[in-house]
Amino acid sequence: MMELIESIGDIADQFDAIVLDQWGVLHDGSTPYPSALTALDQLKGSGVKLGVLSNSGKRAAPNAARIGAMGFDVSAFDTIMTSGEALWQRFANGQAAADSIYAIEGRRGDAANWADGLSLAISDTPATADAVLLMGLPDGTEEHAYDDTLHEALERDLPMYCSNPDLTSPRGGGTYVMSPGALALRYQKAGGAVYMFGKPHRPIYDAMQTALDCAPDKILMVGDSLHHDVLGAQRAGWQSLLIRAGVHAPDIAPGSITRDITRLTNNAAMAQPDYCLPDLR
């Protein structure tokens, strides 16, 4: 049964590692949450390993630089793992294969930076590629913006590697933008083969667990999404802590926390998280 706790410090000594989502837990996309900064300062001296697990199409280093620029002490984290990093490792280890990819990216050059170190060419069009890399979308992308690209990829039966399966992503001020996962689902529904890397899918959890070198039942996932953070943790055998102030904030009322989370998890046909906090504190 889910336990409502007052602070992550109440349970930290039960785990060998605590893994934190980025958006909605550490920051809102542009500004760190003050309580998260304080909580991390307290956890640093506890002896527990700390990790960041993010559905970002970029590799780990750019994400470390980003959260460092926001004011977080990056040295506090034993491992920073992104879905883009997990996918890069699959290509580097020969577990995913392509000679050339057509990239859908948030900013021009993101894919070339991601592919550094791989024997992988970046194609200018799906017509000269043998796979699609979906790693990011420019903010403000509309639902049908890539219809022509998806149609061309489908005609050539290209597999798609999606390194960010989020459907939406938070931005400052409580706003959200469409994320790559929404486009990947459209490609999949149209008959395309899609390989997802990121929460709640196992590859990113397996990569993080290997990096942390901890038993699964000694890892706590802290996230704001039941459908990504919590569900993925449950599939990996980790325990989970839901942050209510993130994506589910409109669905959970202060006076009916247990009832509302029960409704949400029942609708998703999943178990409840093990713990719950209003925010990372």
Backbone as CSV, one residue per row, in Angstrom:
resi,resn,N_x,N_y,N_z,CA_x,CA_y,CA_z,C_x,C_y,C_z
1,MET,0.839,-1.196,0.000,0.000,0.000,0.000,0.876,1.249,0.000
2,MET,0.486,2.236,-0.757,1.239,3.480,-0.860,1.312,4.191,0.482
3,GLU,2.500,4.737,0.772,2.711,5.452,2.029,2.945,6.937,1.732
4,LEU,2.188,7.803,2.387,2.393,9.244,2.278,3.472,9.639,3.283
5,ILE,4.563,10.219,2.793,5.678,10.559,3.672,5.872,12.071,3.703
6,GLU,6.667,12.531,4.651,6.884,13.971,4.841,8.147,14.457,4.137
7,SER,9.125,13.556,3.987,10.413,13.931,3.408,11.083,12.685,2.850
8,ILE,11.867,12.848,1.787,12.574,11.699,1.238,13.614,11.186,2.229
9,GLY,14.030,12.051,3.138,14.954,11.619,4.176,14.367,10.573,5.102
10,ASP,13.025,10.485,5.161,12.367,9.491,6.014,12.663,8.066,5.568
11,ILE,12.966,7.876,4.275,13.124,6.520,3.738,14.469,6.296,3.063
12,ALA,15.317,7.325,2.986,16.562,7.232,2.212,17.452,6.094,2.673
13,ASP,17.459,5.816,3.976,18.373,4.782,4.483,17.928,3.363,4.143
14,GLN,16.754,3.211,3.508,16.280,1.894,3.096,16.852,1.485,1.729
15,PHE,17.559,2.397,1.052,17.975,2.155,-0.330,19.474,2.351,-0.497
16,ASP,20.010,1.646,-1.486,21.405,1.837,-1.872,21.536,2.949,-2.908
17,ALA,20.451,3.200,-3.653,20.482,4.233,-4.692,19.116,4.892,-4.809
18,ILE,19.126,6.198,-5.044,17.908,6.962,-5.313,18.076,7.611,-6.675
19,VAL,17.153,7.328,-7.576,17.215,7.808,-8.947,16.119,8.853,-9.142
20,LEU,16.501,10.011,-9.680,15.600,11.149,-9.784,15.297,11.486,-11.236
21,ASP,14.025,11.696,-11.517,13.627,12.261,-12.799,14.064,13.731,-12.819
22,GLN,14.192,14.299,-14.014,14.566,15.717,-14.112,13.341,16.622,-14.084
23,TRP,12.663,16.702,-15.244,11.548,17.624,-15.390,10.408,17.220,-14.456
24,GLY,9.931,18.175,-13.666,8.836,17.907,-12.748,9.283,17.451,-11.372
25,VAL,10.571,17.104,-11.230,11.114,16.683,-9.931,12.235,17.623,-9.502
26,LEU,13.245,17.797,-10.372,14.349,18.696,-10.062,14.074,20.120,-10.530
27,HIS,13.417,20.259,-11.679,13.173,21.591,-12.241,11.948,21.549,-13.150
28,ASP,11.510,22.733,-13.595,10.316,22.835,-14.441,10.661,23.005,-15.913
29,GLY,11.905,22.718,-16.270,12.355,22.901,-17.640,13.272,24.095,-17.789
30,SER,13.192,25.027,-16.843,14.046,26.204,-16.910,14.546,26.663,-15.543
31,THR,13.782,26.342,-14.485,14.127,26.833,-13.145,14.111,25.680,-12.147
32,PRO,15.146,25.565,-11.308,15.147,24.496,-10.301,14.107,24.752,-9.226
33,TYR,13.574,23.671,-8.649,12.683,23.796,-7.510,13.537,23.980,-6.257
34,PRO,13.306,25.053,-5.492,14.144,25.295,-4.304,14.163,24.120,-3.332
35,SER,13.019,23.464,-3.141,12.982,22.341,-2.206,13.830,21.176,-2.705
36,ALA,13.948,21.037,-4.036,14.771,19.959,-4.601,16.248,20.217,-4.330
37,LEU,16.665,21.465,-4.447,18.053,21.804,-4.147,18.392,21.471,-2.698
38,THR,17.466,21.800,-1.800,17.679,21.516,-0.375,17.721,20.020,-0.116
39,ALA,16.804,19.275,-0.722,16.750,17.826,-0.524,18.031,17.157,-1.011
40,LEU,18.561,17.598,-2.150,19.790,17.015,-2.672,20.977,17.293,-1.751
41,ASP,21.011,18.491,-1.195,22.080,18.809,-0.248,22.059,17.845,0.940
42,GLN,20.849,17.502,1.395,20.710,16.591,2.528,21.068,15.161,2.140
43,LEU,20.728,14.759,0.915,21.005,13.397,0.475,22.481,13.159,0.184
44,LYS,23.191,14.213,-0.198,24.595,14.053,-0.579,25.431,13.402,0.518
45,GLY,25.130,13.733,1.760,25.926,13.192,2.845,25.370,11.941,3.476
46,SER,24.352,11.346,2.855,23.681,10.192,3.459,24.341,8.857,3.133
47,GLY,25.217,8.842,2.132,25.867,7.597,1.721,25.126,6.856,0.634
48,VAL,23.921,7.283,0.284,23.158,6.634,-0.779,23.649,7.140,-2.129
49,LYS,23.722,6.248,-3.124,24.082,6.675,-4.469,22.938,7.485,-5.070
50,LEU,23.279,8.499,-5.848,22.272,9.342,-6.474,22.422,9.286,-7.988
51,GLY,21.291,9.185,-8.677,21.306,9.171,-10.124,20.208,10.042,-10.697
52,VAL,20.383,10.447,-11.938,19.355,11.169,-12.692,18.983,10.312,-13.889
53,LEU,17.695,10.119,-14.085,17.195,9.304,-15.198,16.197,10.148,-15.974
54,SER,16.546,10.461,-17.219,15.746,11.432,-17.968,15.407,10.940,-19.361
55,ASN,14.186,11.203,-19.777,13.774,10.941,-21.155,14.221,12.103,-22.033
56,SER,15.515,12.162,-22.248,16.097,13.166,-23.137,16.791,12.451,-24.277
57,GLY,16.555,12.924,-25.492,17.192,12.310,-26.641,18.677,12.567,-26.720
58,LYS,19.166,13.550,-25.973,20.589,13.859,-25.972,21.344,12.897,-25.057
59,ARG,22.652,12.880,-25.188,23.464,12.020,-24.348,23.574,12.599,-22.937
60,ALA,24.237,11.883,-22.058,24.271,12.264,-20.650,25.024,13.575,-20.417
61,ALA,26.140,13.791,-21.094,26.973,14.965,-20.831,26.236,16.285,-21.046
62,PRO,25.514,16.472,-22.155,24.779,17.730,-22.312,23.717,17.933,-21.232
63,ASN,23.114,16.852,-20.766,22.118,16.985,-19.704,22.761,17.334,-18.368
64,ALA,23.934,16.785,-18.127,24.666,17.154,-16.914,25.013,18.635,-16.945
65,ALA,25.452,19.122,-18.098,25.789,20.544,-18.220,24.556,21.416,-18.015
66,ARG,23.417,20.947,-18.510,22.194,21.735,-18.384,21.760,21.875,-16.934
67,ILE,21.737,20.776,-16.197,21.288,20.875,-14.809,22.349,21.565,-13.949
68,GLY,23.610,21.458,-14.356,24.645,22.192,-13.645,24.463,23.693,-13.808
69,ALA,24.083,24.115,-15.030,23.859,25.539,-15.287,22.664,26.080,-14.509
70,MET,21.742,25.185,-14.122,20.592,25.600,-13.329,20.922,25.776,-11.849
71,GLY,22.103,25.333,-11.447,22.494,25.497,-10.053,22.632,24.214,-9.272
72,PHE,22.449,23.065,-9.926,22.598,21.785,-9.236,24.073,21.383,-9.190
73,ASP,24.468,20.766,-8.098,25.820,20.250,-7.947,25.902,18.905,-8.663
74,VAL,26.399,18.915,-9.882,26.431,17.699,-10.703,27.311,16.627,-10.067
75,SER,28.302,17.032,-9.290,29.181,16.050,-8.656,28.447,15.205,-7.620
76,ALA,27.255,15.634,-7.217,26.472,14.858,-6.245,25.907,13.586,-6.853
77,PHE,25.838,13.530,-8.187,25.217,12.397,-8.865,26.271,11.375,-9.277
78,ASP,26.051,10.131,-8.883,26.946,9.056,-9.286,26.780,8.722,-10.757
79,THR,25.556,8.834,-11.266,25.275,8.516,-12.664,24.180,9.429,-13.187
80,ILE,24.380,9.952,-14.380,23.323,10.643,-15.109,23.076,9.847,-16.377
81,MET,21.873,9.299,-16.486,21.527,8.442,-17.614,20.326,9.046,-18.347
82,THR,20.458,9.160,-19.653,19.355,9.626,-20.484,18.952,8.524,-21.457
83,SER,17.776,8.668,-22.019,17.350,7.695,-23.029,18.242,7.784,-24.260
84,GLY,18.717,9.000,-24.563,19.657,9.144,-25.668,20.974,8.428,-25.396
85,GLU,21.435,8.465,-24.159,22.659,7.754,-23.776,22.465,6.247,-23.882
86,ALA,21.313,5.764,-23.403,21.036,4.326,-23.464,20.997,3.838,-24.911
87,LEU,20.410,4.645,-25.809,20.361,4.264,-27.216,21.756,4.312,-27.831
88,TRP,22.541,5.347,-27.502,23.911,5.428,-28.011,24.711,4.193,-27.611
89,GLN,24.543,3.762,-26.368,25.258,2.578,-25.893,24.843,1.341,-26.679
90,ARG,23.553,1.245,-27.031,23.101,0.092,-27.829,23.789,0.077,-29.201
91,PHE,23.881,1.244,-29.835,24.566,1.307,-31.127,26.055,1.007,-30.960
92,ALA,26.667,1.560,-29.914,28.099,1.360,-29.698,28.423,-0.107,-29.429
93,ASN,27.489,-0.821,-28.780,27.701,-2.235,-28.453,27.240,-3.179,-29.560
94,GLY,26.734,-2.614,-30.657,26.273,-3.441,-31.758,24.920,-4.074,-31.538
95,GLN,24.166,-3.615,-30.513,22.840,-4.168,-30.235,21.750,-3.475,-31.041
96,ALA,22.082,-2.363,-31.686,21.203,-1.698,-32.641,22.056,-1.406,-33.865
97,ALA,21.452,-1.501,-35.039,22.261,-1.408,-36.254,21.604,-0.505,-37.286
98,ALA,22.433,0.320,-37.906,22.047,1.131,-39.058,23.330,1.723,-39.618
99,ASP,23.371,1.928,-40.937,24.513,2.593,-41.547,24.296,4.094,-41.638
100,SER,23.033,4.476,-41.845,22.707,5.895,-41.944,21.319,6.119,-41.358
101,ILE,21.130,7.272,-40.756,19.843,7.596,-40.152,19.371,8.963,-40.631
102,TYR,18.066,9.100,-40.714,17.451,10.414,-40.895,16.991,10.872,-39.517
103,ALA,17.407,12.052,-39.098,17.158,12.500,-37.728,16.078,13.567,-37.663
104,ILE,15.164,13.395,-36.716,14.208,14.430,-36.333,14.696,14.953,-34.988
105,GLU,15.091,16.213,-34.945,15.796,16.750,-33.791,15.203,18.081,-33.360
106,GLY,15.409,18.411,-32.083,14.900,19.680,-31.565,15.638,20.868,-32.133
107,ARG,16.957,20.726,-32.255,17.792,21.782,-32.820,18.747,21.167,-33.827
108,ARG,19.005,21.891,-34.895,19.911,21.387,-35.923,21.287,21.126,-35.310
109,GLY,21.811,19.960,-35.547,23.108,19.587,-35.005,23.027,18.655,-33.816
110,ASP,21.835,18.543,-33.209,21.689,17.655,-32.045,22.038,16.216,-32.418
111,ALA,21.560,15.764,-33.578,21.795,14.370,-33.973,23.264,14.114,-34.263
112,ALA,23.927,15.070,-34.904,25.353,14.904,-35.193,26.159,14.830,-33.899
113,ASN,25.793,15.644,-32.926,26.470,15.582,-31.629,26.210,14.250,-30.939
114,TRP,24.964,13.784,-31.013,24.611,12.503,-30.395,25.406,11.358,-31.027
115,ALA,25.567,11.382,-32.355,26.189,10.269,-33.083,27.711,10.276,-33.011
116,ASP,28.302,11.282,-32.372,29.760,11.339,-32.276,30.304,10.066,-31.624
117,GLY,31.268,9.447,-32.272,31.850,8.208,-31.767,31.254,6.958,-32.372
118,LEU,30.185,7.105,-33.158,29.546,5.965,-33.812,29.862,5.967,-35.306
119,SER,29.878,4.793,-35.906,30.032,4.686,-37.360,28.649,4.788,-37.985
120,LEU,28.117,6.011,-37.985,26.730,6.230,-38.373,26.641,7.548,-39.122
121,ALA,26.168,7.493,-40.368,26.018,8.696,-41.173,24.657,9.334,-40.921
122,ILE,24.609,10.658,-41.001,23.343,11.397,-40.861,22.871,11.766,-42.263
123,SER,21.700,11.271,-42.653,21.162,11.536,-43.987,20.269,12.769,-43.973
124,ASP,20.197,13.450,-45.106,19.375,14.656,-45.214,17.923,14.344,-45.510
125,THR,17.644,13.103,-45.885,16.283,12.728,-46.261,16.058,11.252,-45.948
126,PRO,14.828,10.853,-45.647,14.555,9.430,-45.430,14.882,8.565,-46.638
127,ALA,14.904,9.168,-47.831,15.158,8.391,-49.057,16.556,7.796,-49.080
128,THR,17.491,8.374,-48.332,18.868,7.869,-48.343,19.275,7.289,-46.990
129,ALA,18.292,7.022,-46.138,18.575,6.481,-44.803,18.031,5.068,-44.694
130,ASP,18.537,4.311,-43.710,17.946,3.005,-43.457,17.307,2.932,-42.067
131,ALA,17.169,4.092,-41.408,16.450,4.167,-40.133,16.157,5.628,-39.836
132,VAL,15.188,5.851,-38.959,14.847,7.194,-38.496,15.222,7.299,-37.024
133,LEU,15.912,8.371,-36.667,16.196,8.680,-35.267,15.284,9.829,-34.861
134,LEU,14.379,9.566,-33.933,13.470,10.606,-33.411,13.956,10.958,-32.020
135,MET,14.669,12.084,-31.912,15.300,12.428,-30.637,14.781,13.718,-30.029
136,GLY,14.079,14.536,-30.792,13.580,15.791,-30.245,12.671,16.489,-31.231
137,LEU,11.891,17.439,-30.708,11.026,18.264,-31.543,11.207,19.722,-31.120
138,PRO,11.214,20.647,-32.074,11.239,22.061,-31.691,9.981,22.413,-30.888
139,ASP,10.136,23.238,-29.872,8.967,23.684,-29.113,7.951,24.328,-30.050
140,GLY,6.687,23.996,-29.833,5.624,24.537,-30.670,5.286,23.673,-31.865
141,THR,5.926,22.497,-31.996,5.623,21.597,-33.104,4.158,21.163,-33.057
142,GLU,3.481,21.246,-34.178,2.081,20.841,-34.270,1.966,19.371,-34.650
143,GLU,0.815,18.799,-34.366,0.611,17.352,-34.494,0.968,16.816,-35.874
144,HIS,0.625,17.537,-36.932,0.800,17.007,-38.286,2.025,17.588,-38.999
145,ALA,2.923,18.211,-38.252,4.052,18.905,-38.870,4.965,17.965,-39.654
146,TYR,5.051,16.705,-39.244,5.984,15.768,-39.874,5.272,14.691,-40.688
147,ASP,4.058,14.955,-41.099,3.294,13.942,-41.844,4.014,13.480,-43.112
148,ASP,4.572,14.413,-43.863,5.249,14.039,-45.113,6.473,13.164,-44.830
149,THR,7.196,13.512,-43.784,8.378,12.728,-43.413,7.986,11.321,-42.983
150,LEU,6.942,11.218,-42.153,6.505,9.899,-41.696,6.002,9.059,-42.856
151,HIS,5.289,9.695,-43.782,4.770,8.959,-44.947,5.924,8.410,-45.782
152,GLU,6.955,9.209,-45.997,8.101,8.759,-46.788,8.833,7.621,-46.083
153,ALA,8.971,7.734,-44.761,9.636,6.676,-44.002,8.831,5.386,-44.034
154,LEU,7.516,5.508,-43.950,6.648,4.330,-44.005,6.744,3.648,-45.359
155,GLU,6.781,4.423,-46.422,6.874,3.853,-47.772,8.152,3.028,-47.936
156,ARG,9.218,3.432,-47.243,10.489,2.711,-47.330,10.633,1.692,-46.204
157,ASP,9.604,1.584,-45.366,9.592,0.609,-44.264,10.789,0.801,-43.335
158,LEU,11.072,2.060,-42.993,12.211,2.356,-42.138,11.855,2.151,-40.669
159,PRO,12.707,1.491,-39.906,12.481,1.429,-38.467,12.764,2.796,-37.836
160,MET,12.072,3.069,-36.756,12.271,4.329,-36.043,12.814,4.043,-34.652
161,TYR,13.910,4.712,-34.297,14.447,4.664,-32.944,14.049,5.964,-32.252
162,CYS,13.181,5.854,-31.259,12.712,7.033,-30.529,13.461,7.107,-29.208
163,SER,14.262,8.158,-29.041,15.058,8.279,-27.818,14.449,9.246,-26.808
164,ASN,13.172,9.558,-26.991,12.415,10.292,-25.976,10.947,9.946,-26.137
165,PRO,10.452,8.946,-25.384,9.063,8.508,-25.556,8.025,9.358,-24.823
166,ASP,8.448,10.471,-24.189,7.470,11.345,-23.544,6.469,11.861,-24.579
167,LEU,5.212,11.967,-24.166,4.185,12.522,-25.045,4.170,14.046,-24.982
168,THR,4.395,14.588,-23.786,4.501,16.038,-23.598,5.657,16.317,-22.647
169,SER,6.153,17.546,-22.688,7.222,17.966,-21.789,6.874,19.307,-21.170
170,PRO,7.151,19.484,-19.863,6.825,20.752,-19.215,7.803,21.845,-19.591
171,ARG,7.283,23.048,-19.646,8.104,24.240,-19.798,7.741,25.197,-18.667
172,GLY,8.439,26.249,-18.523,8.190,27.173,-17.432,6.772,27.707,-17.427
173,GLY,6.289,28.016,-16.222,4.959,28.599,-16.093,3.827,27.611,-16.209
174,GLY,4.123,26.324,-16.060,3.071,25.316,-16.099,2.596,24.963,-17.492
175,THR,3.339,25.339,-18.531,2.949,25.018,-19.900,3.609,23.715,-20.348
176,TYR,3.040,23.089,-21.389,3.567,21.833,-21.912,3.665,21.919,-23.436
177,VAL,4.623,21.182,-23.991,4.795,21.114,-25.440,4.755,19.656,-25.868
178,MET,4.437,19.425,-27.141,4.422,18.068,-27.668,5.835,17.513,-27.703
179,SER,5.984,16.257,-27.309,7.289,15.598,-27.273,7.359,14.466,-28.293
180,PRO,8.567,13.947,-28.546,8.745,12.955,-29.609,7.876,11.710,-29.488
181,GLY,7.573,11.272,-28.263,6.768,10.065,-28.097,5.434,10.135,-28.809
182,ALA,4.845,11.323,-28.865,3.556,11.482,-29.545,3.708,11.202,-31.041
183,LEU,4.827,11.652,-31.613,5.077,11.406,-33.035,5.390,9.932,-33.277
184,ALA,6.136,9.316,-32.367,6.460,7.903,-32.498,5.211,7.041,-32.465
185,LEU,4.250,7.382,-31.607,2.996,6.628,-31.541,2.214,6.744,-32.836
186,ARG,2.235,7.910,-33.450,1.539,8.085,-34.728,2.181,7.209,-35.800
187,TYR,3.505,7.130,-35.796,4.215,6.293,-36.767,3.897,4.817,-36.522
188,GLN,3.840,4.437,-35.263,3.539,3.054,-34.904,2.117,2.676,-35.307
189,LYS,1.173,3.558,-35.033,-0.228,3.288,-35.386,-0.427,3.197,-36.890
190,ALA,0.438,3.881,-37.642,0.351,3.827,-39.098,1.021,2.579,-39.667
191,GLY,1.642,1.775,-38.791,2.245,0.528,-39.232,3.757,0.504,-39.193
192,GLY,4.386,1.582,-38.732,5.840,1.629,-38.675,6.401,0.886,-37.475
193,ALA,7.601,0.357,-37.626,8.285,-0.315,-36.512,8.994,0.731,-35.667
194,VAL,8.677,0.776,-34.360,9.249,1.775,-33.458,9.958,1.074,-32.304
195,TYR,11.176,1.504,-32.024,11.936,1.001,-30.882,12.096,2.153,-29.891
196,MET,11.465,2.002,-28.740,11.417,3.059,-27.741,12.575,2.925,-26.750
197,PHE,13.252,4.023,-26.489,14.292,4.086,-25.469,13.932,5.216,-24.513
198,GLY,13.704,4.851,-23.266,13.298,5.832,-22.275,12.203,5.261,-21.410
199,LYS,11.906,5.959,-20.339,10.874,5.505,-19.398,9.520,5.465,-20.092
200,PRO,8.708,4.416,-19.926,8.804,3.316,-18.967,9.450,2.036,-19.519
201,HIS,10.165,2.127,-20.636,10.692,0.942,-21.297,11.987,0.472,-20.620
202,ARG,12.214,-0.825,-20.639,13.276,-1.435,-19.840,14.699,-0.989,-20.195
203,PRO,15.057,-0.728,-21.464,16.467,-0.473,-21.760,17.105,0.619,-20.904
204,ILE,16.386,1.704,-20.637,17.001,2.795,-19.873,17.150,2.417,-18.400
205,TYR,16.217,1.627,-17.868,16.327,1.166,-16.481,17.472,0.164,-16.340
206,ASP,17.602,-0.710,-17.322,18.698,-1.683,-17.287,20.050,-0.979,-17.347
207,ALA,20.154,0.050,-18.206,21.408,0.787,-18.333,21.750,1.499,-17.026
208,MET,20.744,2.092,-16.390,20.981,2.784,-15.121,21.358,1.810,-14.013
209,GLN,20.662,0.681,-13.948,20.966,-0.302,-12.901,22.383,-0.843,-13.055
210,THR,22.802,-1.083,-14.286,24.172,-1.541,-14.525,25.180,-0.488,-14.076
211,ALA,24.894,0.779,-14.379,25.815,1.851,-14.002,25.893,2.018,-12.487
212,LEU,24.761,1.829,-11.797,24.736,1.993,-10.343,25.299,0.776,-9.612
213,ASP,25.218,-0.388,-10.266,25.677,-1.648,-9.671,24.960,-1.911,-8.344
214,CYS,23.628,-1.852,-8.385,22.797,-2.085,-7.199,21.733,-3.127,-7.514
215,ALA,21.293,-3.844,-6.487,20.181,-4.776,-6.652,18.904,-3.981,-6.927
216,PRO,18.004,-4.493,-7.771,16.816,-3.722,-8.138,15.940,-3.312,-6.959
217,ASP,15.803,-4.193,-5.960,14.921,-3.857,-4.839,15.551,-2.864,-3.869
218,LYS,16.785,-2.445,-4.157,17.454,-1.439,-3.341,17.560,-0.090,-4.071
219,ILE,16.791,0.041,-5.162,16.783,1.285,-5.937,15.402,1.929,-5.815
220,LEU,15.376,3.225,-5.545,14.133,3.996,-5.478,14.090,4.970,-6.640
221,MET,13.016,4.893,-7.431,12.784,5.846,-8.524,11.874,6.953,-8.030
222,VAL,12.298,8.201,-8.192,11.504,9.365,-7.797,11.082,10.099,-9.062
223,GLY,9.780,10.135,-9.327,9.310,10.784,-10.544,7.930,11.366,-10.386
224,ASP,7.529,12.175,-11.359,6.211,12.819,-11.293,5.195,12.186,-12.231
225,SER,5.603,11.159,-12.972,4.691,10.522,-13.926,4.432,9.067,-13.551
226,LEU,3.174,8.733,-13.331,2.812,7.343,-13.087,3.112,6.490,-14.306
227,HIS,2.821,7.010,-15.493,2.894,6.220,-16.718,4.312,6.050,-17.236
228,HIS,5.244,6.883,-16.786,6.632,6.772,-17.220,7.532,6.333,-16.068
229,ASP,7.717,7.213,-15.087,8.650,6.939,-13.991,8.229,5.736,-13.156
230,VAL,6.997,5.764,-12.672,6.533,4.741,-11.727,6.340,3.396,-12.423
231,LEU,5.667,3.390,-13.557,5.432,2.129,-14.265,6.750,1.471,-14.673
232,GLY,7.684,2.260,-15.176,8.973,1.700,-15.561,9.721,1.118,-14.379
233,ALA,9.657,1.804,-13.233,10.307,1.293,-12.025,9.696,-0.034,-11.605
234,GLN,8.380,-0.124,-11.673,7.709,-1.367,-11.294,8.121,-2.511,-12.214
235,ARG,8.221,-2.262,-13.489,8.638,-3.293,-14.436,10.072,-3.741,-14.194
236,ALA,10.910,-2.811,-13.697,12.319,-3.136,-13.455,12.553,-3.743,-12.080
237,GLY,11.511,-3.798,-11.237,11.666,-4.338,-9.892,12.177,-3.335,-8.881
238,TRP,12.157,-2.033,-9.250,12.550,-0.982,-8.335,11.344,-0.549,-7.496
239,GLN,11.583,0.156,-6.399,10.511,0.827,-5.694,10.353,2.234,-6.265
240,SER,9.226,2.883,-5.946,8.942,4.164,-6.589,8.320,5.152,-5.621
241,LEU,8.585,6.419,-5.893,8.027,7.532,-5.126,7.444,8.529,-6.115
242,LEU,6.165,8.825,-5.980,5.492,9.765,-6.882,5.543,11.173,-6.304
243,ILE,5.978,12.128,-7.128,5.919,13.548,-6.798,4.611,14.102,-7.355
244,ARG,3.769,14.618,-6.475,2.426,15.042,-6.898,2.420,16.380,-7.637
245,ALA,3.475,17.182,-7.481,3.453,18.542,-8.020,3.745,18.607,-9.522
246,GLY,4.023,17.470,-10.142,4.376,17.470,-11.556,3.187,17.302,-12.476
247,VAL,3.317,16.352,-13.387,2.341,16.207,-14.466,0.948,15.843,-13.962
248,HIS,0.855,15.177,-12.794,-0.452,14.765,-12.280,-1.061,15.770,-11.307
249,ALA,-0.446,16.922,-11.132,-0.952,17.915,-10.177,-2.433,18.255,-10.391
250,PRO,-2.911,18.403,-11.642,-4.336,18.730,-11.815,-5.273,17.581,-11.428
251,ASP,-4.740,16.356,-11.327,-5.582,15.183,-11.097,-5.638,14.740,-9.637
252,ILE,-4.790,15.354,-8.791,-4.680,14.898,-7.401,-4.988,16.063,-6.463
253,ALA,-6.101,15.976,-5.735,-6.494,17.032,-4.808,-5.873,16.779,-3.432
254,PRO,-5.470,17.831,-2.723,-4.838,17.652,-1.409,-5.679,16.847,-0.425
255,GLY,-7.000,16.940,-0.530,-7.858,16.242,0.419,-8.226,14.828,0.027
256,SER,-7.781,14.385,-1.148,-8.162,13.040,-1.601,-7.004,12.373,-2.338
257,ILE,-5.822,12.468,-1.767,-4.606,11.994,-2.440,-4.684,10.500,-2.743
258,THR,-4.963,9.698,-1.725,-4.979,8.242,-1.911,-6.072,7.838,-2.882
259,ARG,-7.241,8.425,-2.729,-8.353,8.072,-3.618,-8.043,8.445,-5.063
260,ASP,-7.485,9.633,-5.285,-7.193,10.070,-6.644,-6.091,9.229,-7.289
261,ILE,-5.052,8.897,-6.529,-3.975,8.069,-7.095,-4.470,6.652,-7.351
262,THR,-5.356,6.148,-6.490,-5.968,4.834,-6.736,-6.741,4.844,-8.045
263,ARG,-7.489,5.912,-8.271,-8.250,6.022,-9.524,-7.322,6.058,-10.725
264,LEU,-6.260,6.851,-10.651,-5.332,6.978,-11.765,-4.616,5.665,-12.069
265,THR,-4.183,4.973,-11.029,-3.468,3.711,-11.250,-4.414,2.609,-11.718
266,ASN,-5.640,2.593,-11.206,-6.621,1.615,-11.690,-6.913,1.837,-13.174
267,ASN,-7.057,3.101,-13.564,-7.318,3.407,-14.979,-6.157,2.984,-15.869
268,ALA,-4.953,3.023,-15.322,-3.766,2.634,-16.092,-3.422,1.159,-15.933
269,ALA,-4.230,0.413,-15.173,-3.999,-1.016,-14.927,-2.599,-1.270,-14.386
270,MET,-2.223,-0.502,-13.385,-0.898,-0.631,-12.788,-1.021,-0.540,-11.277
271,ALA,0.039,-0.943,-10.571,0.060,-0.848,-9.114,0.322,0.593,-8.686
272,GLN,0.001,0.892,-7.449,0.282,2.214,-6.908,1.780,2.362,-6.639
273,PRO,2.276,3.602,-6.621,3.667,3.806,-6.193,3.823,3.409,-4.725
274,ASP,5.037,3.150,-4.310,5.270,2.750,-2.913,5.153,3.934,-1.953
275,TYR,5.563,5.120,-2.447,5.567,6.307,-1.601,5.060,7.513,-2.400
276,CYS,4.728,8.579,-1.657,4.220,9.777,-2.313,4.629,11.005,-1.506
277,LEU,5.060,12.046,-2.230,5.422,13.340,-1.662,4.793,14.455,-2.500
278,PRO,4.492,15.602,-1.896,3.976,16.717,-2.704,5.021,17.252,-3.686
279,ASP,6.288,17.301,-3.264,7.420,17.681,-4.115,8.672,17.073,-3.499
280,LEU,9.790,17.189,-4.201,11.025,16.640,-3.663,11.474,17.520,-2.516
281,ARG,11.450,16.964,-1.312,11.806,17.723,-0.116,12.477,16.826,0.901
